[in-house]
Amino acid sequence: MTPNDEVLNSWKEVAAYLGRGVRTVQRWEQELGLPVRRPRGKSRSAVIAFKSELDKWLHNAPAEQLKKEWAEDAVPDLIVKHSHSERHSRLHENTQVLRARTRVLASHSSQLCVRLRTLQESIERTARLTALNLRRNGKSPGAAPDASQPEANALLRQLPHKHQAIAS
């Protein structure tokens, strides 16, 4: 066996080698002295373990304690798998709700953009008419636009019928 085949480089690898869950082997480290090493020396850092040391520990560990641990571990694994499934289900449902709300927001945003463009065009027409009206009023107040003012006539035609009388 080469040295790399002998080394387990994470809690997941240790758990898989021992056939238990990650939380169980972490608990075994704390409560039963499972031989893992922390290269950085910190209690929350990554771990490594040697297969030969784990095998030796399994052989020498109190059999009664391990049997109890193995029996207790079977129930939490089912609960974890079940709660994982429930979390996945809730996550999927929440994703669907968010997607639907995003579609509604996008639709409202598009509608607001159309309304904004319409209002902007209306304001620009009003501003141009006001400017033309001011120029015209400066020459002769109350006079209707004549044929020499094609821009004013075109703008007046764009206004709704009820506003044409007010503008002239």
Order of alpha helices (4+ residues) and beta strands (2+ residues): alpha-beta-alpha-alpha-beta-alpha-alpha-alpha-alpha
